[in-house]
């Protein structure tokens, strides 16, 4: 069974690292950040009504 060259391992590592990075970024910006923004908007509306 032939061994893989080190450059192949490097390319695979970089590829999987980039895929992981992109998926985590998409999950964060699509779900967690949107939920936080919605929560902040609700809090701001409540505070705004208190000042009136």
C-alpha positions in Angstrom: 0.0 0.0 0.0 1.6 3.3 -1.1 2.1 6.0 1.5 0.6 9.5 1.0 3.1 12.3 0.3 3.3 15.0 3.0 2.1 17.6 0.5 -1.1 15.6 0.0 -1.7 15.6 3.8 -1.1 19.4 3.9 -3.6 20.0 1.0 -6.2 17.8 2.7 -5.7 19.5 6.1 -6.0 23.0 4.5 -9.1 21.9 2.6 -10.9 20.4 5.6 -9.9 23.3 7.8 -11.3 25.8 5.3 -14.6 23.8 4.9 -14.9 23.7 8.7 -14.2 27.4 9.0 -16.7 28.3 6.3 -19.5 26.1 7.8 -18.9 27.5 11.3 -19.0 31.1 10.0 -22.2 30.4 8.1 -23.9 28.9 11.1 -22.8 31.7 13.3 -23.9 34.5 11.0 -27.2 32.9 10.0 -28.4 31.7 13.3 -26.6 32.9 16.4 -26.1 36.5 15.3 -29.7 36.9 14.0 -31.1 35.6 17.3 -28.9 38.1 19.2 -30.0 41.0 17.0 -33.6 40.0 17.5 -33.2 39.9 21.2 -31.4 43.3 21.2 -34.2 44.9 19.1 -36.8 43.6 21.6 -34.8 45.0 24.5 -34.3 48.4 22.8 -38.0 48.7 22.1 -38.8 48.0 25.8 -36.3 50.6 26.9 -37.6 53.1 24.4 -41.1 52.7 25.7 -39.9 53.3 29.2 -38.3 56.6 28.3 -41.6 57.9 26.8 
